[in-house]
Amino acid sequence: MVRHGPRFGGRALSGIGPLAAYADAPPRHRIGVCLWRQPEPQTILWLSGSFQRTSDQYQTCALPILYLSLQEGNLIRGPRRLRTDWNRLGMFMNCVRFVEALGVPQDGAAGVFLLLKDTLELLEHSENVQDILPILFRLRLASQQGYAPALTACVSCGKKDFDHAGFLVSEGTIVCPDCVSGRGNIVEISGKSLDVLRQVQEVSPLHWHFLTSGSSEETGEVLLPAERRECARAVDGFVQYHLGLTWDRGRFRRM
């Protein structure tokens, strides 16, 4: 993840993106170039640089290429735990791959940066994070990018308080038990699971306490296996129907 420094047009920009390096760089620059040759997405950098339009001997396009010349870089945060906990690293990389598959517009890059940063911090500092995190991340990112399901009230009668509901995948809405008859493509979901999905839409991953060991079954905070399955079916169905993305054989593919 990259946070561009304030020298770019006099303003600070945040976002994510790849960093390129060239092996034939001048010797005095080669050591610095090698530092960025294979950047890790879970590493946050502070960069300053300048934009320069130049030609390329291998260029096949008639338009000039815009290069970003790196002047200096500082490591802001390099998480230690993810380097040794492969399960946590896998969860974070699943989130990164979803961002790449969905695509992020320029005006949304700062928000996605903050979402990934908070997710990274949750994985780095919390104990026993449940493996449903990447799926809930997809709901949060989709909602942030304008694909937010309406989970506040029954779409038919407006009722808000019920023990369980039906999630309409194609509409991205919920119906109460009294209005569920005759509806198709429904995922049954408990009131607690529905509350979790609402929290995912509303607050940062740093406040998803139902995913960590700080929650307890006695207080009803932690997500039970059946509730995790409900949330996963609802989110996966929504993402597949509305975003056209599904996780298959280690990668996201378009349906």
Buried (B, 14 or more C-beta within 10 A) or exposed (E): BBBBBEBBEEEEBBBBBEBEBEEEEEEEEEEBBEBBEEBBBBBBBBBBBEEEEEEEEEEEEEEEEEBBEBEEBEEEBEBEEBEEBEEBBEBBBBBBBBBBBBEBEEEBBBBBBBBBBBBBBBBBEBEEBBEBBBBBBBBBBBBBBEBBBEBEBBBBEEBEEBEBBBBBBEBBBBBBBEBBEEBEEBBBBBEBBBEBBEBBBEEBBEEBBBBBEEBEEEEEBBBEEEBBEBBBBBBBBBBBBBBEBBBEEEEBEEE
